[in-house]
Amino acid sequence: MSKVQVDTIDTRSGTSTMQIGSTNTSTINIGVSGDTVNIPSGVTIANAGTATGFGGANTPTFEAYMGADVNTTDNAQTKIQCQNEVFDTGNAYDNSTNYRFTPQTAGKYFVYGAVGSITDASKLKESRAMIYFNGSRYRTSTSDPRDNYGYHYNNYVSAIIQFNGSSDYVELYGLTNKEGGTYCQFTSAHEKSTYFGAYRIIE
């Protein structure tokens, strides 16, 4: 093994491309741990291969949905129980007891959810989807058609929230408010319309 020590490497006059590595399979190391590699403003890095180790990951992340229609108390703010996990990379979502997301990595998270509300035809007068943060209502989405009562509403809600990475948590709540009729439900029958998820934002 040989070692070349120089201050500057540049292309020779009349050429614009420098090739590092040739026909052999190569691993090229630039710097060692603790070094700083400066890339000036305006430089374009073109990648035709696979880039690894750059940036960060949007983890932990999860998404879960409610698997079946659930009866609910009329006009009551109720925690939504999304039991069926689509993914949960950090095992940070409790899908069986508290139905809350408690990420153990600090940062800003995009939190989202949707709640489907359903009653007898023309009896649904209000519905809500709500994000609760540490037990308090943080963000609300409401459908309220006043006297034009409906049958099925689906409310979507989202927020960007700062988590401390230890004890902060979020939950999804819903509300179904009917005018008469016989039943009052949260529904997931319409393409899994009641769901809950979150992911960390890379800054």
FIKOLZA-1660 file (N, C-alpha, C; in steps of 0.1 Angstrom, whole numbers, plus 5000, padded with zeros to 4 digits):
% residues 203
   i   px   py   pz ch aa at
   1 5008 4988 5000  A  M  N
   1 5000 5000 5000  A  M CA
   1 5009 5012 5000  A  M  C
   2 5005 5022 4992  A  S  N
   2 5013 5035 4991  A  S CA
   2 5004 5046 4996  A  S  C
   3 5011 5057 4999  A  K  N
   3 5004 5069 5004  A  K CA
   3 5009 5081 4996  A  K  C
   4 4999 5089 4991  A  V  N
   4 5003 5101 4984  A  V CA
   4 4998 5113 4992  A  V  C
   5 5007 5122 4995  A  Q  N
   5 5003 5134 5003  A  Q CA
   5 5005 5147 4994  A  Q  C
   6 4994 5154 4992  A  V  N
   6 4995 5166 4983  A  V CA
   6 4986 5176 4990  A  V  C
   7 4987 5189 4985  A  D  N
   7 4978 5199 4990  A  D CA
   7 4966 5201 4981  A  D  C
   8 4967 5199 4968  A  T  N
   8 4957 5201 4958  A  T CA
   8 4958 5191 4947  A  T  C
   9 4946 5185 4943  A  I  N
   9 4945 5176 4932  A  I CA
   9 4936 5183 4922  A  I  C
  10 4941 5185 4909  A  D  N
  10 4933 5192 4899  A  D CA
  10 4934 5185 4886  A  D  C
  11 4925 5188 4877  A  T  N
  11 4926 5182 4863  A  T CA
  11 4937 5189 4856  A  T  C
  12 4943 5182 4846  A  R  N
  12 4953 5189 4838  A  R CA
  12 4947 5198 4828  A  R  C
  13 4954 5207 4822  A  S  N
  13 4949 5217 4813  A  S CA
  13 4942 5210 4801  A  S  C
  14 4930 5215 4798  A  G  N
  14 4923 5209 4786  A  G CA
  14 4913 5198 4790  A  G  C
  15 4913 5194 4802  A  T  N
  15 4903 5183 4807  A  T CA
  15 4894 5189 4817  A  T  C
  16 4882 5183 4819  A  S  N
  16 4873 5188 4828  A  S CA
  16 4868 5177 4838  A  S  C
  17 4872 5164 4835  A  T  N
  17 4867 5153 4843  A  T CA
  17 4879 5146 4850  A  T  C
  18 4877 5143 4863  A  M  N
  18 4887 5135 4870  A  M CA
  18 4881 5122 4873  A  M  C
  19 4888 5111 4870  A  Q  N
  19 4884 5097 4873  A  Q CA
  19 4891 5092 4885  A  Q  C
  20 4884 5088 4895  A  I  N
  20 4890 5081 4907  A  I CA
  20 4885 5067 4907  A  I  C
  21 4894 5058 4905  A  G  N
  21 4890 5044 4904  A  G CA
  21 4889 5040 4889  A  G  C
  22 4891 5028 4885  A  S  N
  22 4891 5024 4871  A  S CA
  22 4882 5011 4869  A  S  C
  23 4888 5001 4863  A  T  N
  23 4880 4989 4860  A  T CA
  23 4878 4980 4872  A  T  C
  24 4887 4981 4882  A  N  N
  24 4885 4972 4894  A  N CA
  24 4874 4977 4903  A  N  C
  25 4868 4968 4910  A  T  N
  25 4858 4972 4920  A  T CA
  25 4865 4980 4931  A  T  C
  26 4860 4992 4934  A  S  N
  26 4867 5001 4943  A  S CA
  26 4858 5005 4954  A  S  C
  27 4865 5007 4966  A  T  N
  27 4859 5014 4977  A  T CA
  27 4868 5026 4980  A  T  C
  28 4863 5038 4978  A  I  N
  28 4870 5050 4980  A  I CA
  28 4866 5057 4993  A  I  C
  29 4876 5058 5002  A  N  N
  29 4873 5065 5015  A  N CA
  29 4878 5079 5014  A  N  C
  30 4869 5089 5018  A  I  N
  30 4873 5103 5018  A  I CA
  30 4872 5107 5033  A  I  C
  31 4884 5110 5038  A  G  N
  31 4885 5114 5052  A  G CA
  31 4883 5102 5062  A  G  C
  32 4885 5105 5074  A  V  N
  32 4883 5096 5085  A  V CA
  32 4873 5102 5095  A  V  C
  33 4869 5094 5105  A  S  N
  33 4859 5099 5115  A  S CA
  33 4865 5112 5122  A  S  C
  34 4856 5122 5122  A  G  N
  34 4860 5135 5128  A  G CA
  34 4864 5145 5118  A  G  C
  35 4867 5141 5105  A  D  N
  35 4870 5150 5095  A  D CA
  35 4858 5158 5090  A  D  C
  36 4861 5169 5084  A  T  N
  36 4850 5177 5077  A  T CA
  36 4853 5178 5063  A  T  C
  37 4843 5174 5054  A  V  N
  37 4844 5175 5040  A  V CA
  37 4836 5187 5035  A  V  C
  38 4843 5197 5030  A  N  N
  38 4836 5209 5026  A  N CA
  38 4832 5209 5011  A  N  C
  39 4819 5211 5008  A  I  N
  39 4814 5212 4994  A  I CA
  39 4809 5226 4992  A  I  C
  40 4816 5234 4984  A  P  N
  40 4812 5248 4982  A  P CA
  40 4798 5250 4977  A  P  C
  41 4792 5261 4979  A  S  N
  41 4779 5265 4974  A  S CA
  41 4780 5265 4959  A  S  C
  42 4769 5260 4953  A  G  N
  42 4769 5260 4938  A  G CA
  42 4774 5247 4932  A  G  C
  43 4780 5238 4939  A  V  N
  43 4785 5226 4934  A  V CA
  43 4773 5216 4932  A  V  C
  44 4773 5209 4921  A  T  N
  44 4763 5199 4919  A  T CA
  44 4769 5185 4921  A  T  C
  45 4762 5177 4929  A  I  N
  45 4766 5163 4932  A  I CA
  45 4757 5154 4924  A  I  C
  46 4762 5148 4914  A  A  N
  46 4754 5139 4905  A  A CA
  46 4756 5124 4909  A  A  C
  47 4745 5117 4911  A  N  N
  47 4746 5104 4916  A  N CA
  47 4739 5094 4906  A  N  C
  48 4747 5085 4900  A  A  N
  48 4741 5075 4891  A  A CA
  48 4740 5061 4897  A  A  C
  49 4745 5061 4910  A  G  N
  49 4745 5048 4917  A  G CA
  49 4736 5048 4929  A  G  C
  50 4740 5041 4940  A  T  N
  50 4732 5041 4952  A  T CA
  50 4739 5049 4963  A  T  C
  51 4731 5058 4968  A  A  N
  51 4737 5067 4979  A  A CA
  51 4732 5062 4992  A  A  C
  52 4741 5059 5002  A  T  N
  52 4737 5055 5015  A  T CA
  52 4743 5064 5025  A  T  C
  53 4737 5065 5037  A  G  N
  53 4743 5072 5048  A  G CA
  53 4741 5087 5048  A  G  C
  54 4733 5092 5038  A  F  N
  54 4731 5106 5037  A  F CA
  54 4718 5110 5044  A  F  C
  55 4717 5122 5049  A  G  N
  55 4705 5127 5055  A  G CA
  55 4701 5119 5067  A  G  C
  56 4689 5116 5068  A  G  N
  56 4684 5109 5079  A  G CA
  56 4671 5101 5075  A  G  C
  57 4665 5095 5085  A  A  N
  57 4653 5086 5082  A  A CA
  57 4641 5092 5090  A  A  C
  58 4630 5091 5083  A  N  N
  58 4617 5096 5089  A  N CA
  58 4612 5086 5100  A  N  C
  59 4620 5082 5109  A  T  N
  59 4616 5072 5119  A  T CA
  59 4619 5077 5133  A  T  C
  60 4611 5073 5142  A  P  N
  60 4601 5062 5141  A  P CA
  60 4588 5067 5134  A  P  C
  61 4581 5058 5128  A  T  N
  61 4569 5061 5121  A  T CA
  61 4559 5050 5123  A  T  C
  62 4546 5053 5122  A  F  N
  62 4536 5043 5123  A  F CA
  62 4523 5047 5116  A  F  C
  63 4515 5037 5113  A  E  N
  63 4501 5039 5108  A  E CA
  63 4493 5027 5112  A  E  C
  64 4481 5030 5117  A  A  N
  64 4472 5020 5121  A  A CA
  64 4458 5024 5118  A  A  C
  65 4449 5015 5117  A  Y  N
  65 4435 5018 5113  A  Y CA
  65 4425 5010 5121  A  Y  C
  66 4413 5015 5123  A  M  N
  66 4402 5008 5130  A  M CA
  66 4396 4997 5121  A  M  C
  67 4395 4985 5126  A  G  N
  67 4391 4974 5117  A  G CA
  67 4376 4972 5115  A  G  C
  68 4368 4978 5123  A  A  N
  68 4354 4976 5122  A  A CA
  68 4346 4987 5128  A  A  C
  69 4333 4989 5124  A  D  N
  69 4325 4999 5129  A  D CA
  69 4323 4998 5144  A  D  C
  70 4323 5009 5151  A  V  N
  70 4322 5009 5166  A  V CA
  70 4311 5018 5171  A  V  C
  71 4302 5013 5179  A  N  N
  71 4292 5021 5185  A  N CA
  71 4298 5032 5195  A  N  C
  72 4293 5044 5195  A  T  N
  72 4298 5054 5203  A  T CA
  72 4287 5062 5210  A  T  C
  73 4290 5069 5221  A  T  N
  73 4280 5077 5227  A  T CA
  73 4278 5090 5219  A  T  C
  74 4265 5093 5218  A  D  N
  74 4262 5105 5210  A  D CA
  74 4268 5117 5216  A  D  C
  75 4275 5125 5207  A  N  N
  75 4280 5139 5210  A  N CA
  75 4290 5138 5222  A  N  C
  76 4299 5127 5222  A  A  N
  76 4309 5126 5232  A  A CA
  76 4323 5125 5225  A  A  C
  77 4332 5132 5231  A  Q  N
  77 4346 5131 5226  A  Q CA
  77 4352 5118 5231  A  Q  C
  78 4356 5109 5221  A  T  N
  78 4359 5095 5224  A  T CA
  78 4372 5091 5218  A  T  C
  79 4381 5085 5225  A  K  N
  79 4394 5080 5220  A  K CA
  79 4391 5069 5209  A  K  C
  80 4398 5071 5198  A  I  N
  80 4396 5061 5187  A  I CA
  80 4406 5050 5189  A  I  C
  81 4402 5038 5188  A  Q  N
  81 4410 5026 5190  A  Q CA
  81 4414 5020 5176  A  Q  C
  82 4425 5025 5171  A  C  N
  82 4430 5019 5158  A  C CA
  82 4439 5007 5162  A  C  C
  83 4433 4995 5161  A  Q  N
  83 4441 4983 5165  A  Q CA
  83 4450 4977 5155  A  Q  C
  84 4447 4979 5142  A  N  N
  84 4454 4972 5131  A  N CA
  84 4466 4980 5126  A  N  C
  85 4478 4976 5129  A  E  N
  85 4489 4983 5125  A  E CA
  85 4493 4980 5110  A  E  C
  86 4496 4990 5102  A  V  N
  86 4501 4989 5089  A  V CA
  86 4516 4988 5090  A  V  C
  87 4522 4996 5099  A  F  N
  87 4537 4996 5102  A  F CA
  87 4539 5003 5115  A  F  C
  88 4550 5000 5122  A  D  N
  88 4553 5006 5134  A  D CA
  88 4568 5004 5136  A  D  C
  89 4576 5013 5130  A  T  N
  89 4591 5010 5130  A  T CA
  89 4598 5010 5143  A  T  C
  90 4593 5018 5152  A  G  N
  90 4600 5019 5165  A  G CA
  90 4592 5012 5177  A  G  C
  91 4582 5005 5173  A  N  N
  91 4573 4999 5183  A  N CA
  91 4569 5009 5194  A  N  C
  92 4565 5021 5188  A  A  N
  92 4561 5032 5197  A  A CA
  92 4546 5035 5198  A  A  C
  93 4539 5027 5190  A  Y  N
  93 4524 5029 5190  A  Y CA
  93 4518 5017 5198  A  Y  C
  94 4510 5020 5208  A  D  N
  94 4503 5010 5216  A  D CA
  94 4489 5007 5209  A  D  C
  95 4488 4996 5203  A  N  N
  95 4476 4993 5195  A  N CA
  95 4466 4983 5203  A  N  C
  96 4468 4982 5216  A  S  N
  96 4460 4973 5223  A  S CA
  96 4455 4978 5237  A  S  C
  97 4461 4988 5242  A  T  N
  97 4457 4993 5255  A  T CA
  97 4454 5008 5255  A  T  C
  98 4464 5017 5253  A  N  N
  98 4462 5031 5253  A  N CA
  98 4460 5038 5240  A  N  C
  99 4463 5031 5229  A  Y  N
  99 4461 5035 5215  A  Y CA
  99 4468 5049 5214  A  Y  C
 100 4480 5050 5218  A  R  N
 100 4488 5062 5217  A  R CA
 100 4502 5060 5211  A  R  C
 101 4507 5071 5206  A  F  N
 101 4520 5070 5200  A  F CA
 101 4530 5078 5209  A  F  C
 102 4540 5071 5214  A  T  N
 102 4550 5077 5223  A  T CA
 102 4564 5075 5217  A  T  C
 103 4569 5083 5208  A  P  N
 103 4582 5081 5202  A  P CA
 103 4593 5084 5212  A  P  C
 104 4603 5075 5211  A  Q  N
 104 4615 5077 5220  A  Q CA
 104 4627 5084 5213  A  Q  C
 105 4624 5091 5202  A  T  N
 105 4633 5099 5195  A  T CA
 105 4628 5113 5195  A  T  C
 106 4635 5123 5200  A  A  N
 106 4631 5137 5201  A  A CA
 106 4630 5143 5187  A  A  C
 107 4622 5152 5185  A  G  N
 107 4621 5159 5172  A  G CA
 107 4607 5164 5169  A  G  C
 108 4606 5170 5157  A  K  N
 108 4592 5174 5152  A  K CA
 108 4586 5162 5144  A  K  C
 109 4573 5160 5146  A  Y  N
 109 4566 5149 5139  A  Y CA
 109 4554 5154 5132  A  Y  C
 110 4552 5148 5120  A  F  N
 110 4539 5151 5113  A  F CA
 110 4529 5140 5118  A  F  C
 111 4519 5145 5125  A  V  N
 111 4508 5136 5130  A  V CA
 111 4496 5138 5122  A  V  C
 112 4489 5127 5119  A  Y  N
 112 4477 5128 5110  A  Y CA
 112 4467 5117 5114  A  Y  C
 113 4455 5119 5111  A  G  N
 113 4444 5109 5113  A  G CA
 113 4431 5113 5106  A  G  C
 114 4422 5104 5106  A  A  N
 114 4409 5106 5100  A  A CA
 114 4399 5098 5108  A  A  C
 115 4387 5104 5110  A  V  N
 115 4376 5097 5117  A  V CA
 115 4364 5097 5108  A  V  C
 116 4358 5085 5106  A  G  N
 116 4346 5084 5099  A  G CA
 116 4334 5083 5109  A  G  C
 117 4324 5091 5107  A  S  N
 117 4312 5091 5115  A  S CA
 117 4300 5087 5107  A  S  C
 118 4291 5079 5113  A  I  N
 118 4280 5074 5106  A  I CA
 118 4268 5073 5115  A  I  C
 119 4256 5076 5110  A  T  N
 119 4243 5074 5118  A  T CA
 119 4232 5070 5108  A  T  C
 120 4220 5070 5113  A  D  N
 120 4209 5068 5104  A  D CA
 120 4209 5078 5093  A  D  C
 121 4203 5075 5081  A  A  N
 121 4203 5084 5070  A  A CA
 121 4197 5098 5074  A  A  C
 122 4203 5109 5071  A  S  N
 122 4199 5122 5074  A  S CA
 122 4197 5125 5088  A  S  C
 123 4205 5119 5097  A  K  N
 123 4205 5121 5111  A  K CA
 123 4218 5127 5117  A  K  C
 124 4229 5126 5109  A  L  N
 124 4242 5131 5114  A  L CA
 124 4243 5146 5112  A  L  C
 125 4245 5153 5124  A  K  N
 125 4245 5167 5123  A  K CA
 125 4259 5173 5126  A  K  C
 126 4268 5165 5132  A  E  N
 126 4282 5171 5134  A  E CA
 126 4291 5159 5136  A  E  C
 127 4303 5161 5132  A  S  N
 127 4314 5151 5135  A  S CA
 127 4327 5158 5136  A  S  C
 128 4336 5152 5143  A  R  N
 128 4349 5157 5146  A  R CA
 128 4360 5147 5146  A  R  C
 129 4372 5151 5141  A  A  N
 129 4385 5143 5143  A  A CA
 129 4394 5152 5151  A  A  C
 130 4400 5147 5162  A  M  N
 130 4408 5155 5171  A  M CA
 130 4421 5148 5174  A  M  C
 131 4432 5156 5174  A  I  N
 131 4445 5151 5179  A  I CA
 131 4447 5156 5193  A  I  C
 132 4449 5147 5202  A  Y  N
 132 4452 5150 5216  A  Y CA
 132 4467 5148 5218  A  Y  C
 133 4473 5158 5225  A  F  N
 133 4488 5158 5228  A  F CA
 133 4489 5158 5243  A  F  C
 134 4495 5148 5249  A  N  N
 134 4497 5147 5263  A  N CA
 134 4484 5149 5271  A  N  C
 135 4473 5143 5265  A  G  N
 135 4460 5143 5272  A  G CA
 135 4452 5155 5270  A  G  C
 136 4456 5165 5262  A  S  N
 136 4448 5177 5259  A  S CA
 136 4446 5178 5244  A  S  C
 137 4434 5184 5241  A  R  N
 137 4431 5186 5226  A  R CA
 137 4440 5196 5220  A  R  C
 138 4446 5192 5209  A  Y  N
 138 4457 5200 5202  A  Y CA
 138 4452 5205 5189  A  Y  C
 139 4445 5197 5181  A  R  N
 139 4440 5201 5168  A  R CA
 139 4427 5195 5165  A  R  C
 140 4417 5202 5159  A  T  N
 140 4404 5197 5156  A  T CA
 140 4400 5199 5142  A  T  C
 141 4393 5190 5135  A  S  N
 141 4387 5191 5123  A  S CA
 141 4372 5188 5124  A  S  C
 142 4363 5197 5120  A  T  N
 142 4349 5195 5122  A  T CA
 142 4340 5196 5110  A  T  C
 143 4330 5188 5109  A  S  N
 143 4320 5189 5099  A  S CA
 143 4307 5192 5106  A  S  C
 144 4301 5204 5102  A  D  N
 144 4289 5208 5109  A  D CA
 144 4280 5215 5098  A  D  C
 145 4271 5207 5092  A  P  N
 145 4263 5212 5081  A  P CA
 145 4250 5219 5086  A  P  C
 146 4249 5221 5100  A  R  N
 146 4237 5227 5106  A  R CA
 146 4225 5219 5103  A  R  C
 147 4215 5225 5095  A  D  N
 147 4202 5218 5094  A  D CA
 147 4202 5208 5082  A  D  C
 148 4213 5208 5074  A  N  N
 148 4214 5198 5063  A  N CA
 148 4221 5185 5067  A  N  C
 149 4214 5178 5076  A  Y  N
 149 4219 5166 5082  A  Y CA
 149 4223 5155 5071  A  Y  C
 150 4233 5147 5075  A  G  N
 150 4238 5138 5065  A  G CA
 150 4238 5123 5071  A  G  C
 151 4246 5115 5065  A  Y  N
 151 4247 5101 5068  A  Y CA
 151 4261 5096 5072  A  Y  C
 152 4271 5101 5064  A  H  N
 152 4285 5097 5067  A  H CA
 152 4294 5108 5064  A  H  C
 153 4302 5113 5074  A  Y  N
 153 4312 5123 5072  A  Y CA
 153 4326 5116 5076  A  Y  C
 154 4336 5122 5069  A  N  N
 154 4349 5117 5072  A  N CA
 154 4358 5129 5074  A  N  C
 155 4363 5131 5086  A  N  N
 155 4371 5143 5089  A  N CA
 155 4386 5139 5090  A  N  C
 156 4394 5147 5083  A  Y  N
 156 4409 5145 5084  A  Y CA
 156 4415 5156 5092  A  Y  C
 157 4425 5153 5100  A  V  N
 157 4432 5162 5109  A  V CA
 157 4447 5160 5109  A  V  C
 158 4455 5170 5110  A  S  N
 158 4469 5168 5110  A  S CA
 158 4476 5180 5118  A  S  C
 159 4488 5178 5122  A  A  N
 159 4496 5188 5129  A  A CA
 159 4510 5184 5129  A  A  C
 160 4519 5194 5130  A  I  N
 160 4533 5192 5133  A  I CA
 160 4536 5195 5147  A  I  C
 161 4541 5185 5155  A  I  N
 161 4542 5186 5169  A  I CA
 161 4557 5183 5173  A  I  C
 162 4562 5191 5183  A  Q  N
 162 4575 5188 5188  A  Q CA
 162 4574 5178 5200  A  Q  C
 163 4582 5167 5199  A  F  N
 163 4582 5156 5209  A  F CA
 163 4595 5156 5217  A  F  C
 164 4594 5153 5230  A  N  N
 164 4607 5153 5238  A  N CA
 164 4615 5140 5237  A  N  C
 165 4609 5130 5231  A  G  N
 165 4616 5118 5229  A  G CA
 165 4616 5108 5241  A  G  C
 166 4608 5112 5251  A  S  N
 166 4607 5103 5263  A  S CA
 166 4593 5101 5268  A  S  C
 167 4585 5112 5270  A  S  N
 167 4572 5110 5276  A  S CA
 167 4561 5116 5268  A  S  C
 168 4564 5124 5258  A  D  N
 168 4553 5131 5250  A  D CA
 168 4546 5120 5242  A  D  C
 169 4532 5122 5241  A  Y  N
 169 4525 5112 5233  A  Y CA
 169 4513 5119 5227  A  Y  C
 170 4507 5112 5216  A  V  N
 170 4495 5117 5209  A  V CA
 170 4485 5106 5208  A  V  C
 171 4472 5110 5208  A  E  N
 171 4461 5101 5206  A  E CA
 171 4451 5107 5196  A  E  C
 172 4443 5099 5190  A  L  N
 172 4433 5103 5181  A  L CA
 172 4419 5102 5188  A  L  C
 173 4411 5113 5187  A  Y  N
 173 4398 5113 5193  A  Y CA
 173 4388 5116 5182  A  Y  C
 174 4375 5112 5184  A  G  N
 174 4365 5115 5175  A  G CA
 174 4352 5119 5182  A  G  C
 175 4343 5124 5174  A  L  N
 175 4329 5127 5179  A  L CA
 175 4319 5125 5168  A  L  C
 176 4308 5119 5172  A  T  N
 176 4297 5117 5163  A  T CA
 176 4284 5123 5170  A  T  C
 177 4277 5132 5163  A  N  N
 177 4266 5139 5170  A  N CA
 177 4254 5137 5160  A  N  C
 178 4243 5131 5165  A  K  N
 178 4232 5128 5157  A  K CA
 178 4219 5136 5162  A  K  C
 179 4210 5137 5153  A  E  N
 179 4197 5143 5156  A  E CA
 179 4186 5133 5155  A  E  C
 180 4184 5126 5166  A  G  N
 180 4174 5115 5166  A  G CA
 180 4181 5102 5160  A  G  C
 181 4173 5093 5155  A  G  N
 181 4178 5081 5149  A  G CA
 181 4180 5070 5160  A  G  C
 182 4186 5059 5155  A  T  N
 182 4187 5048 5164  A  T CA
 182 4202 5044 5167  A  T  C
 183 4212 5048 5159  A  Y  N
 183 4225 5044 5161  A  Y CA
 183 4235 5055 5158  A  Y  C
 184 4247 5054 5164  A  C  N
 184 4257 5065 5164  A  C CA
 184 4271 5057 5164  A  C  C
 185 4279 5059 5153  A  Q  N
 185 4291 5050 5152  A  Q CA
 185 4302 5058 5146  A  Q  C
 186 4314 5052 5149  A  F  N
 186 4326 5055 5142  A  F CA
 186 4328 5044 5132  A  F  C
 187 4331 5047 5119  A  T  N
 187 4331 5037 5109  A  T CA
 187 4345 5036 5102  A  T  C
 188 4348 5023 5098  A  S  N
 188 4360 5021 5091  A  S CA
 188 4357 5013 5078  A  S  C
 189 4344 5011 5076  A  A  N
 189 4340 5002 5065  A  A CA
 189 4343 5008 5051  A  A  C
 190 4344 5021 5050  A  H  N
 190 4346 5028 5037  A  H CA
 190 4361 5030 5035  A  H  C
 191 4367 5020 5029  A  E  N
 191 4382 5020 5026  A  E CA
 191 4390 5024 5038  A  E  C
 192 4388 5017 5050  A  K  N
 192 4396 5020 5062  A  K CA
 192 4396 5035 5065  A  K  C
 193 4384 5041 5066  A  S  N
 193 4383 5055 5066  A  S CA
 193 4387 5061 5080  A  S  C
 194 4389 5053 5090  A  T  N
 194 4393 5058 5103  A  T CA
 194 4407 5052 5106  A  T  C
 195 4417 5062 5106  A  Y  N
 195 4431 5058 5107  A  Y CA
 195 4439 5068 5115  A  Y  C
 196 4451 5064 5119  A  F  N
 196 4460 5073 5127  A  F CA
 196 4474 5070 5124  A  F  C
 197 4483 5080 5122  A  G  N
 197 4497 5078 5119  A  G CA
 197 4505 5090 5122  A  G  C
 198 4518 5088 5122  A  A  N
 198 4528 5099 5124  A  A CA
 198 4542 5095 5119  A  A  C
 199 4550 5105 5116  A  Y  N
 199 4564 5102 5112  A  Y CA
 199 4573 5114 5116  A  Y  C
 200 4585 5111 5119  A  R  N
 200 4595 5122 5123  A  R CA
 200 4599 5129 5111  A  R  C
 201 4600 5143 5112  A  I  N
 201 4605 5151 5101  A  I CA
 201 4620 5153 5102  A  I  C
 202 4626 5151 5090  A  I  N
 202 4641 5153 5090  A  I CA
 202 4643 5168 5088  A  I  C
 203 4652 5174 5097  A  E  N
 203 4655 5188 5096  A  E CA
 203 4669 5190 5091  A  E  C
% end
